[in-house]
Amino acid sequence: MELLNLALVALGVAAMAAGYARARGPWARYQALKEQDANITRYETWRGGLRDTGTTGASIAMEVLRRQARDGALIMAAGFAIVVVGFLL
C-alpha cells in the first residue's frame, strides 16, 4: 500500500469513529423517547381517553434527535466510502 492508500484508510476509519460517536447519544435518547411515547399511548388507550395528536415538545425532540443520528450515520457511511476508495486505489 502506498502512502495515499494508508492515509485514505486512516481518514475513513477516523470518520467512521467520529460518526459513530456523534450518532450514538442521540439515537439512544431517541429510542428512549420513542418507548416513552409508546407507553403513554398504551396508557391512554387503557384509560379510555383520547390522546391529543398535535405536536408536542417530545415529538419535536424526537425529530431533532433522529436528524442528529442520521447525520452521524451519514458521516459513518462517508468514512466507509473513503476506506473503500483507499483500498481500490
N, CA, C and O of each residue as an XYZ file, in Angstrom:
356
protein
N       0.836     -1.191      0.000
C       0.000      0.000      0.000
C       0.874      1.245      0.000
O       1.902      1.327      0.673
N       0.428      2.178     -0.765
C       1.153      3.432     -0.808
C       0.704      4.335      0.336
O      -0.224      4.023      1.083
N       1.378      5.434      0.440
C       1.065      6.392      1.499
C      -0.343      6.966      1.339
O      -1.044      7.179      2.328
N      -0.756      7.216      0.092
C      -2.097      7.747     -0.160
C      -3.161      6.756      0.286
O      -4.157      7.151      0.891
N      -2.963      5.473     -0.006
C      -3.916      4.455      0.397
C      -4.045      4.405      1.920
O      -5.149      4.378      2.465
N      -2.907      4.394      2.585
C      -2.930      4.345      4.049
C      -3.588      5.586      4.646
O      -4.320      5.496      5.631
N      -3.326      6.734      4.049
C      -3.934      7.973      4.536
C      -5.448      7.941      4.354
O      -6.187      8.354      5.247
N      -5.920      7.447      3.191
C      -7.355      7.368      2.956
C      -8.025      6.378      3.907
O      -9.109      6.651      4.423
N      -7.393      5.247      4.135
C      -7.960      4.262      5.065
C      -8.005      4.841      6.472
O      -9.004      4.688      7.175
N      -6.936      5.500      6.886
C      -6.913      6.101      8.224
C      -7.964      7.199      8.348
O      -8.639      7.298      9.374
N      -8.107      8.021      7.318
C      -9.114      9.077      7.327
C     -10.513      8.482      7.378
O     -11.378      8.982      8.097
N     -10.738      7.418      6.620
C     -12.045      6.753      6.618
C     -12.382      6.141      7.955
O     -13.516      6.260      8.420
N     -11.419      5.485      8.587
C     -11.650      4.886      9.900
C     -11.926      5.978     10.936
O     -12.790      5.816     11.798
N     -11.197      7.075     10.849
C     -11.436      8.191     11.771
C     -12.825      8.786     11.559
O     -13.501      9.135     12.527
N     -13.255      8.904     10.312
C     -14.583      9.425     10.028
C     -15.667      8.479     10.534
O     -16.687      8.929     11.056
N     -15.457      7.190     10.385
C     -16.437      6.227     10.901
C     -16.535      6.299     12.415
O     -17.631      6.242     12.973
N     -15.399      6.422     13.079
C     -15.408      6.526     14.539
C     -16.085      7.817     14.993
O     -16.846      7.816     15.960
N     -15.810      8.909     14.300
C     -16.437     10.186     14.664
C     -17.940     10.142     14.407
O     -18.718     10.661     15.208
N     -18.352      9.536     13.312
C     -19.777      9.414     13.015
C     -20.493      8.554     14.031
O     -21.607      8.876     14.444
N     -19.869      7.465     14.439
C     -20.464      6.600     15.458
C     -20.604      7.337     16.783
O     -21.638      7.248     17.445
N     -19.572      8.056     17.162
C     -19.617      8.803     18.424
C     -20.685      9.891     18.370
O     -21.339     10.186     19.371
N     -20.851     10.477     17.200
C     -21.839     11.547     17.051
C     -23.268     11.007     17.025
O     -24.183     11.691     17.484
N     -23.482      9.805     16.502
C     -24.824      9.240     16.366
C     -25.277      8.451     17.587
O     -26.479      8.305     17.811
N     -24.363      7.952     18.361
C     -24.704      7.055     19.464
C     -25.596      7.703     20.507
O     -26.611      7.116     20.884
N     -25.260      8.878     20.980
C     -26.030      9.542     22.024
C     -27.437      9.927     21.594
O     -28.397      9.582     22.284
N     -27.592     10.637     20.465
C     -28.942     10.994     20.026
C     -29.820      9.781     19.714
O     -31.025      9.811     19.962
N     -29.221      8.707     19.168
C     -30.016      7.528     18.847
C     -30.541      6.866     20.116
O     -31.693      6.435     20.158
N     -29.717      6.784     21.138
C     -30.166      6.185     22.405
C     -31.276      7.021     23.032
O     -32.264      6.470     23.518
N     -31.126      8.327     23.027
C     -32.164      9.194     23.588
C     -33.442      9.133     22.763
O     -34.539      9.163     23.321
N     -33.314      9.047     21.433
C     -34.478      8.915     20.563
C     -35.247      7.634     20.885
O     -36.474      7.649     20.979
N     -34.525      6.531     21.052
C     -35.175      5.266     21.374
C     -35.904      5.345     22.716
O     -36.998      4.801     22.868
N     -35.293      6.021     23.683
C     -35.934      6.171     24.997
C     -37.209      7.008     24.889
O     -38.225      6.662     25.491
N     -37.167      8.093     24.136
C     -38.360      8.920     23.963
C     -39.443      8.178     23.187
O     -40.630      8.326     23.478
N     -39.041      7.388     22.210
C     -39.995      6.615     21.430
C     -40.702      5.587     22.316
O     -41.914      5.400     22.214
N     -39.949      4.937     23.171
C     -40.532      3.962     24.094
C     -41.460      4.656     25.091
O     -42.525      4.132     25.416
N     -41.066      5.811     25.568
C     -41.895      6.566     26.496
C     -43.195      7.000     25.819
O     -44.259      6.947     26.436
N     -43.121      7.420     24.578
C     -44.312      7.813     23.832
C     -45.244      6.621     23.627
O     -46.460      6.759     23.757
N     -44.686      5.457     23.309
C     -45.498      4.252     23.144
C     -46.157      3.866     24.464
O     -47.304      3.418     24.477
N     -45.450      4.033     25.559
C     -46.006      3.718     26.870
C     -47.179      4.645     27.191
O     -48.200      4.197     27.712
N     -47.035      5.922     26.884
C     -48.122      6.876     27.122
C     -49.331      6.524     26.258
O     -50.472      6.610     26.714
N     -49.081      6.130     25.017
C     -50.175      5.732     24.125
C     -50.906      4.513     24.671
O     -52.136      4.471     24.650
N     -50.166      3.520     25.159
C     -50.795      2.332     25.749
C     -51.616      2.713     26.973
O     -52.719      2.203     27.168
N     -51.081      3.605     27.795
C     -51.801      4.022     28.996
C     -53.086      4.756     28.632
O     -54.138      4.497     29.218
N     -53.008      5.671     27.667
C     -54.194      6.424     27.261
C     -55.242      5.494     26.656
O     -56.437      5.686     26.878
N     -54.811      4.492     25.898
C     -55.742      3.524     25.337
C     -56.404      2.718     26.444
O     -57.612      2.485     26.408
N     -55.631      2.297     27.413
C     -56.164      1.524     28.532
C     -57.130      2.358     29.356
O     -58.157      1.867     29.824
N     -56.790      3.604     29.522
C     -57.606      4.511     30.316
C     -58.911      4.863     29.603
O     -59.904      5.217     30.239
N     -58.894      4.763     28.297
C     -60.093      5.038     27.534
C     -60.195      6.470     27.058
O     -61.193      6.855     26.449
N     -59.183      7.255     27.325
C     -59.212      8.648     26.904
C     -58.636      8.815     25.513
O     -57.879      7.972     25.033
N     -58.996      9.891     24.882
C     -58.430     10.201     23.585
C     -57.179     11.035     23.779
O     -57.151     11.966     24.584
N     -56.180     10.696     23.052
C     -54.915     11.409     23.173
C     -54.839     12.502     22.121
O     -55.204     12.287     20.965
N     -54.374     13.652     22.516
C     -54.194     14.747     21.575
C     -53.118     14.357     20.569
O     -52.025     13.941     20.953
N     -53.426     14.490     19.296
C     -52.485     14.075     18.255
C     -51.657     15.232     17.724
O     -50.962     15.070     16.721
N     -51.706     16.383     18.356
C     -50.919     17.530     17.912
C     -49.442     17.348     18.224
O     -49.041     16.386     18.879
N     -48.650     18.284     17.746
C     -47.220     18.207     18.009
C     -46.944     18.563     19.465
O     -47.556     19.462     20.041
N     -46.011     17.833     20.026
C     -45.608     18.067     21.410
C     -44.115     18.369     21.432
O     -43.418     18.220     20.429
N     -43.652     18.789     22.576
C     -42.217     19.023     22.728
C     -41.424     17.750     22.522
O     -40.329     17.775     21.960
N     -41.984     16.619     22.982
C     -41.290     15.343     22.821
C     -41.208     14.938     21.354
O     -40.193     14.392     20.920
N     -42.264     15.201     20.585
C     -42.220     14.829     19.164
C     -41.213     15.686     18.404
O     -40.552     15.203     17.484
N     -41.096     16.943     18.781
C     -40.094     17.809     18.157
C     -38.691     17.355     18.550
O     -37.788     17.327     17.713
N     -38.506     16.998     19.824
C     -37.202     16.496     20.278
C     -36.842     15.202     19.556
O     -35.685     14.992     19.193
N     -37.835     14.331     19.348
C     -37.573     13.078     18.643
C     -37.135     13.350     17.208
O     -36.250     12.669     16.688
N     -37.745     14.333     16.571
C     -37.363     14.688     15.213
C     -35.927     15.217     15.156
O     -35.159     14.856     14.264
N     -35.576     16.071     16.112
C     -34.214     16.626     16.158
C     -33.195     15.516     16.433
O     -32.144     15.467     15.792
N     -33.499     14.634     17.375
C     -32.586     13.535     17.697
C     -32.427     12.579     16.519
O     -31.327     12.099     16.246
N     -33.529     12.306     15.824
C     -33.460     11.431     14.651
C     -32.574     12.056     13.573
O     -31.795     11.360     12.922
N     -32.697     13.370     13.390
C     -31.867     14.067     12.398
C     -30.391     14.019     12.791
O     -29.530     13.816     11.935
N     -30.094     14.205     14.077
C     -28.707     14.154     14.535
C     -28.128     12.754     14.353
O     -26.974     12.604     13.950
N     -28.923     11.734     14.647
C     -28.454     10.355     14.464
C     -28.241     10.056     12.982
O     -27.290      9.365     12.616
N     -29.130     10.576     12.128
C     -28.976     10.373     10.691
C     -27.702     11.034     10.176
O     -27.001     10.471      9.336
N     -27.406     12.227     10.682
C     -26.183     12.915     10.266
C     -24.946     12.107     10.664
O     -23.999     12.001      9.885
N     -24.950     11.542     11.860
C     -23.839     10.701     12.292
C     -23.699      9.460     11.426
O     -22.588      9.041     11.102
N     -24.844      8.868     11.050
C     -24.812      7.686     10.181
C     -24.274      8.041      8.794
O     -23.566      7.241      8.182
N     -24.602      9.229      8.297
C     -24.073      9.662      7.002
C     -22.567      9.876      7.068
O     -21.854      9.580      6.109
N     -22.083     10.384      8.184
C     -20.632     10.541      8.357
C     -19.959      9.174      8.365
O     -18.894      8.999      7.772
N     -20.587      8.194      9.045
C     -20.035      6.842      9.051
C     -20.023      6.255      7.640
O     -19.050      5.610      7.249
N     -21.086      6.470      6.877
C     -21.153      5.947      5.509
C     -20.088      6.600      4.623
O     -19.469      5.935      3.793
N     -19.883      7.892      4.806
C     -18.835      8.570      4.038
C     -17.458      8.022      4.411
O     -16.603      7.850      3.542
N     -17.241      7.748      5.695
C     -15.980      7.154      6.128
C     -15.769      5.785      5.510
O     -14.659      5.444      5.101
N     -16.846      4.992      5.442
C     -16.746      3.677      4.817
C     -16.404      3.806      3.334
O     -15.602      3.034      2.808
N     -17.016      4.784      2.662
C     -16.717      5.005      1.251
C     -15.259      5.412      1.059
O     -14.619      4.997      0.093
N     -14.740      6.211      1.961
C     -13.335      6.630      1.873
C     -12.407      5.436      2.059
O     -11.383      5.326      1.386
N     -12.772      4.538      2.979
C     -11.964      3.327      3.194
C     -11.972      2.470      1.927
O     -10.930      1.961      1.514
N     -13.136      2.311      1.316
C     -13.239      1.509      0.086
C     -12.385      2.149     -1.017
O     -11.671      1.445     -1.730
N     -12.453      3.455     -1.157
C     -11.641      4.139     -2.162
C     -10.162      3.939     -1.852
O      -9.354      3.755     -2.762
N      -9.808      3.974     -0.576
C      -8.418      3.764     -0.196
C      -7.918      2.378     -0.585
O      -6.755      2.229     -0.962
N      -8.776      1.361     -0.500
C      -8.367      0.018     -0.895
C      -8.359     -0.158     -2.412
O      -7.577     -0.944     -2.948
N      -9.230      0.576     -3.099
C      -9.303      0.404     -4.549
C      -8.181      1.117     -5.291
O      -7.797      0.687     -6.379
N      -7.654      2.184     -4.733
C      -6.582      2.931     -5.421
C      -5.280      2.199     -5.388
O      -4.283      2.688     -5.919
